[in-house]
Amino acid sequence: MTKESRKRGMKRRNTLQLQITAIVGLILLFACLILTGNSLLSAHNYYGDYASLLEEGMVEYDTALPEGTLPPAIDPAVTYQNAAMRFSKQSVLAMVIIGLSALGLTYRAVGKTLRPLKRLTDSVEAVDERNLDRRVEPDGAQGEVLVLTESFNGMLDRLEEAFLIQKSFAANAAHELKTPLAVIKSSLQVLEMNPHPETADYQEFMEDTGKSLERIIKTVEGLLSLANLASVETDQKAEVSALIRQAVQELSGKAKSAQVEMSVFCEEAEVNGNPSLLYRAFYNLIENAIKYNRVGGKVRIAIKPDKEHVMVQITDNGIGIEAEAVGHIFEPFFRADQSRSQKIPGSGLGLAVVKMILDKHEGEISVESQAGKGTRFEICLKTDEKKQSN
């Protein structure tokens, strides 16, 4: 924390403490003035009436005086004025003493109460990207300050988690881009070392380069999809069956090359959303079902609409997913640790994009899988009627 920031923090704390003290002081002053005025008015009424009665002879002195003793000479007006003056002075003096004492006690009490807030302020000013693991100790904090301290610590927890995720995401993205570039560089060096490369060498180089470039393109497309999701509108009409048929048609070539059979059981179903995004989600899921399948495998796509939801099931009998990996498949750059799946090209962003698209549409996705037997993804999207009722 810099000296300038400490000065600013101290100035803010002193200002707040003085402001609270001033407010309390004004309230006390107002209350003292009312009480003093009321006391003076009551004394005036009481002593004034008593003096008038003495002057008019309506009040008699005590006659039980010792014999030969005369009552003192009393001037009622003078007696009243002297008593009123003494009472007024004492009242004002008492008001000043009480007011100053209350202000001093208020200032000290406010300072003690704001001490946890001072620690919180110091901690806030000391936090940056290098020490997000710092937390504010709630020692002595009570009431709203304790709630504020706990809320701030909770915010730091979320910031630290988000920062670590972002850091990991950036590292994974760099790795995904660096790896295919390294393959291209290595292939080029091998080709350069051969003084008399043959046609087969060029063909092998072109094949390796093509695969690496395809991986780079897939990674960049996935990153762009994740980056652009926040600004995309989802208030259009989207025909789910049409989007799935389009995806199946575009992937029919890949399915044929992989010797995977696709079957579609579609009912007409319309939802509110972004057709391009929903198409990308269906495309990624169907493409995964083809890639992680076996020769002679099958992919079954079914749409089951009702009044409030549209259910889409994509089932395959491919290599499946290990139980411990199922909970991580929607994380960016995660790939199941299986020897066969590691040989299949991919960026590890496909399912992460799917999850974010469905979250954008207030949809849900679940997965059931068994290693060696296959996987089923189930998507649940709200219909227009369901969204309007909510």
C-alpha positions in Angstrom: 0.0 0.0 0.0 1.4 3.4 -0.9 1.8 6.3 1.5 -0.7 8.3 -0.6 -3.4 5.6 -0.4 -2.8 5.3 3.4 -3.4 9.0 3.7 -6.6 8.8 1.7 -7.8 5.9 3.8 -7.1 7.7 7.1 -8.8 10.9 5.8 -11.9 8.9 4.8 -12.0 7.2 8.2 -11.5 10.4 10.1 -14.1 12.1 8.0 -16.7 9.4 8.7 -15.9 9.4 12.4 -16.2 13.2 12.6 -19.4 13.1 10.6 -21.1 10.6 12.9 -19.8 12.5 15.9 -21.2 15.8 14.5 -24.6 14.2 13.8 -24.8 12.8 17.3 -23.6 16.1 18.7 -26.4 18.0 16.9 -29.0 15.6 18.1 -27.7 15.9 21.7 -27.6 19.7 21.4 -31.1 19.8 20.2 -32.3 17.5 23.0 -30.4 19.5 25.6 -31.9 22.8 24.4 -35.4 21.3 24.6 -34.8 19.9 28.1 -33.2 23.1 29.3 -35.9 25.3 27.8 -38.6 23.1 29.3 -36.9 23.3 32.7 -36.6 27.1 32.6 -40.2 27.5 31.5 -41.4 25.2 34.3 -39.3 27.1 36.8 -40.5 30.4 35.6 -44.1 29.3 35.9 -43.6 27.8 39.3 -41.6 30.6 40.9 -43.5 33.3 39.1 -46.8 32.1 40.5 -45.3 31.7 44.0 -43.9 35.2 43.9 -47.2 36.7 42.9 -48.9 34.9 45.7 -46.5 36.3 48.2 -47.0 39.8 46.9 -50.7 39.5 47.1 -50.6 38.1 50.7 -52.2 34.9 49.6 -49.4 32.9 51.1 -48.6 33.2 54.8 -45.2 32.7 56.4 -44.8 30.0 59.0 -46.1 31.4 62.3 -44.4 28.8 64.4 -41.3 31.0 65.0 -39.6 31.4 68.3 -41.1 34.1 70.5 -39.6 37.5 69.8 -38.3 36.5 66.3 -39.5 38.5 63.4 -39.9 37.0 59.9 -37.2 38.1 57.6 -37.9 40.9 55.2 -38.5 39.2 51.8 -38.8 40.9 48.5 -40.6 38.3 46.3 -39.5 39.9 43.0 -35.8 39.9 44.0 -36.0 36.3 45.4 -37.6 35.1 42.1 -35.0 36.8 39.9 -32.1 35.5 41.9 -33.4 32.0 41.9 -34.2 32.1 38.2 -30.7 33.4 37.4 -29.0 30.7 39.5 -31.2 28.0 37.9 -30.5 29.3 34.4 -26.7 29.3 34.9 -26.7 25.9 36.4 -28.9 24.5 33.6 -26.7 26.0 30.9 -23.5 24.8 32.6 -24.9 21.3 33.0 -26.0 21.3 29.4 -22.5 22.3 28.2 -20.8 19.7 30.4 -23.2 16.9 29.4 -22.9 17.8 25.7 -19.1 17.9 25.7 -18.8 14.7 27.6 -21.3 13.0 25.3 -19.4 14.2 22.2 -16.1 12.9 23.6 -17.6 9.5 24.5 -19.4 9.4 21.1 -16.1 10.1 19.2 -14.3 7.3 21.1 -17.2 4.9 20.7 -17.5 5.6 17.0 -13.7 5.2 16.6 -13.8 1.8 18.3 -16.8 0.7 16.3 -15.1 1.7 13.0 -11.9 -0.1 13.9 -12.9 -3.3 12.0 -13.9 -1.1 9.1 -10.4 0.3 9.1 -8.9 -3.2 8.9 -11.3 -4.0 6.1 -10.3 -0.8 4.2 -6.6 -1.6 4.7 -7.2 -5.1 3.3 -9.2 -3.9 0.3 -6.4 -1.4 -0.6 -3.7 -4.1 -0.2 -5.4 -6.7 -2.5 -4.2 -7.1 -6.0 -3.7 -10.0 -8.5 -0.6 -11.1 -6.6 -2.2 -11.7 -3.2 -5.8 -12.7 -3.8 -5.3 -15.4 -1.1 -5.4 -12.7 1.6 -8.5 -12.5 3.8 -9.8 -10.1 6.4 -9.9 -11.4 10.0 -13.3 -10.5 11.5 -11.9 -10.0 15.0 -14.0 -7.5 16.9 -16.4 -7.0 14.0 -20.1 -7.0 14.8 -23.4 -6.4 13.0 -23.2 -4.8 9.6 -19.4 -4.6 9.6 -19.2 -8.4 10.3 -21.6 -9.0 7.4 -19.5 -6.7 5.2 -16.3 -8.4 6.2 -17.7 -11.9 5.4 -19.1 -10.6 2.1 -15.7 -9.2 1.1 -14.0 -12.5 2.0 -16.6 -14.3 -0.1 -15.9 -12.0 -3.0 -12.2 -12.6 -2.7 -12.9 -16.4 -2.8 -14.8 -16.0 -6.0 -12.2 -13.6 -7.5 -9.4 -16.0 -6.7 -11.3 -19.0 -8.2 -12.1 -17.0 -11.3 -8.5 -15.8 -11.6 -7.1 -19.3 -11.3 -9.6 -20.6 -13.9 -8.6 -17.8 -16.3 -4.9 -18.4 -15.7 -5.4 -22.2 -16.3 -7.6 -21.4 -19.4 -4.9 -19.1 -20.9 -2.2 -21.8 -20.2 -4.3 -24.5 -21.8 -5.1 -22.3 -24.8 -1.4 -21.5 -25.3 -0.6 -25.3 -25.1 -3.3 -26.2 -27.6 -2.0 -23.7 -30.1 1.7 -24.4 -29.4 1.5 -28.2 -29.8 0.3 -28.3 -33.5 2.7 -25.5 -34.3 5.5 -27.5 -32.9 4.4 -30.5 -35.0 4.5 -28.4 -38.1 8.0 -27.1 -37.2 9.2 -30.6 -36.5 7.9 -31.9 -39.8 9.5 -29.1 -41.7 12.8 -29.7 -40.0 12.6 -33.4 -40.9 11.9 -32.4 -44.5 14.8 -30.0 -44.6 17.2 -32.6 -43.3 16.4 -34.8 -46.3 18.6 -33.6 -49.2 16.5 -35.4 -51.8 12.9 -35.6 -50.5 10.6 -37.8 -52.5 6.9 -37.3 -53.3 5.9 -39.5 -50.4 7.9 -37.2 -48.0 6.0 -34.2 -49.2 2.7 -36.0 -48.9 3.5 -37.0 -45.3 4.5 -33.4 -44.5 1.3 -32.0 -46.1 -0.8 -34.6 -44.2 0.8 -33.7 -40.8 0.6 -30.0 -41.5 -3.1 -30.3 -42.5 -4.0 -32.1 -39.3 -2.1 -29.6 -37.2 -3.7 -26.6 -39.0 -7.2 -28.2 -38.5 -6.5 -28.5 -34.8 -5.4 -24.9 -34.6 -8.5 -23.8 -36.5 -10.8 -25.8 -34.2 -9.1 -24.3 -31.1 -9.4 -20.7 -32.5 -13.1 -21.3 -33.4 -13.8 -22.7 -29.9 -12.1 -19.7 -28.3 -14.0 -17.3 -30.5 -17.3 -19.0 -29.6 -16.6 -18.8 -25.9 -15.6 -15.1 -26.2 -18.7 -14.1 -28.3 -21.4 -15.9 -26.3 -22.1 -13.0 -23.9 -23.1 -10.5 -26.6 -25.4 -12.9 -28.6 -29.1 -12.4 -28.5 -31.3 -15.5 -27.8 -34.8 -14.1 -28.6 -35.3 -15.6 -32.0 -37.4 -18.6 -33.1 -35.4 -21.8 -33.6 -36.8 -25.0 -35.1 -34.9 -27.8 -33.3 -35.6 -30.6 -35.7 -34.4 -28.5 -38.7 -31.2 -27.6 -37.0 -30.5 -31.3 -36.1 -31.2 -32.5 -39.6 -28.9 -29.8 -41.0 -26.1 -31.0 -38.6 -26.7 -34.6 -39.5 -26.5 -33.8 -43.2 -23.2 -31.9 -42.8 -21.7 -34.7 -40.7 -22.8 -37.5 -42.9 -19.5 -37.6 -44.7 -17.6 -38.0 -41.5 -20.0 -40.7 -40.3 -19.5 -42.6 -43.6 -15.7 -42.3 -43.3 -15.8 -43.6 -39.7 -18.3 -46.3 -40.7 -20.8 -45.1 -38.2 -24.5 -45.3 -38.9 -26.7 -42.3 -37.9 -30.5 -42.5 -37.3 -32.8 -39.5 -36.5 -36.2 -39.6 -34.9 -37.4 -36.0 -35.0 -40.7 -34.4 -34.1 -41.4 -30.8 -34.9 -40.3 -28.6 -32.0 -39.7 -24.9 -31.7 -37.9 -22.9 -29.0 -36.8 -19.4 -28.3 -33.1 -19.0 -28.9 -30.3 -18.3 -31.3 -30.4 -20.8 -34.2 -26.7 -20.5 -35.0 -25.7 -21.2 -31.4 -28.1 -24.1 -31.0 -26.9 -25.5 -34.3 -23.3 -25.4 -33.0 -24.3 -27.2 -29.8 -26.1 -30.0 -31.7 -23.3 -30.2 -34.2 -20.6 -30.6 -31.5 -22.5 -33.3 -29.7 -23.2 -35.3 -32.9 -19.6 -34.9 -34.1 -18.3 -36.2 -30.7 -20.7 -39.2 -31.0 -19.1 -40.0 -34.4 -15.5 -39.4 -33.4 -15.6 -41.4 -30.2 -17.4 -44.4 -31.7 -16.2 -47.7 -33.2 -16.3 -49.2 -36.6 -19.9 -50.2 -37.3 -21.1 -48.1 -34.4 -24.4 -46.3 -34.2 -25.6 -42.8 -33.3 -29.2 -42.2 -32.5 -30.8 -38.7 -32.3 -34.3 -38.3 -30.9 -36.4 -35.2 -30.2 -39.2 -35.5 -27.6 -41.2 -32.3 -27.2 -44.0 -31.6 -24.7 -45.9 -28.4 -23.8 -43.1 -27.0 -21.6 -39.9 -28.6 -22.7 -38.0 -30.0 -25.7 -35.9 -33.0 -24.9 -33.1 -34.0 -27.3 -31.2 -37.3 -26.8 -28.0 -38.1 -28.6 -26.9 -41.7 -27.9 -24.0 -43.7 -29.2 -22.5 -47.1 -28.6 -18.9 -46.0 -28.8 -15.9 -46.0 -26.5 -17.7 -44.3 -23.6 -16.3 -42.2 -20.8 -14.6 -43.3 -17.6 -16.8 -42.6 -14.5 -14.2 -40.3 -12.9 -14.0 -38.2 -16.0 -17.7 -37.7 -16.5 -17.9 -34.8 -14.1 -15.1 -32.9 -15.9 -16.1 -33.2 -19.6 -17.7 -29.8 -19.8 -14.5 -28.0 -18.6 -12.5 -26.2 -21.2 -9.6 -28.2 -22.7 -10.5 -31.3 -20.7 -10.0 -34.6 -22.6 -10.8 -38.0 -21.2 -7.6 -39.9 -20.3 -8.1 -42.8 -22.6 -5.5 -44.1 -25.0 -7.9 -44.1 -27.9 -9.5 -40.8 -27.2 -6.0 -39.1 -26.9 -5.3 -40.2 -30.5 -8.4 -38.6 -31.8 -7.8 -35.0 -32.8 -9.7 -32.3 -30.9 -9.3 -29.1 -29.0 -11.1 -30.1 -25.8 -13.4 -27.1 -26.2 -16.4 -28.7 -28.0 -18.4 -29.7 -24.9 -17.4 -26.6 -23.0 -19.0 -24.5 -25.8 -22.1 -26.7 -25.7 -22.5 -26.2 -22.0 -22.1 -22.4 -22.3 -24.6 -22.3 -25.2 -27.2 -24.2 -23.2 -26.6 -22.0 -20.1 -27.2 -19.0 -22.3 -30.5 -20.5 -23.3 -31.5 -21.5 -19.8 -31.2 -25.1 -20.8 -29.8 -28.1 -19.1 -27.6 -31.0 -20.3 -26.9 -34.3 -18.6 -24.7 -37.3 -19.5 -24.8 -41.0 -18.9 -21.8 -43.0 -20.0 -20.1 -46.4 -19.4 -16.6 -47.0 -20.6 -16.6 -49.4 -23.5 -20.4 -49.3 -24.0 -21.3 -45.9 -25.1 -22.7 -42.5 -24.0 -26.0 -40.6 -24.0 -26.4 -36.9 -23.8 -29.8 -35.4 -22.9 -30.6 -31.8 -23.6 -33.6 -30.0 -22.1 -34.7 -26.7 -23.5 -37.7 -24.6 -22.4 -40.4 -23.9 -24.9 -41.6 -20.3 -25.5 -44.7 -21.0 -23.4 -42.6 -22.2 -20.5 -40.4 -19.1 -20.6 -43.4 -16.8 -20.7 -45.0 -18.5 -17.7 -41.8 -17.9 -15.7 
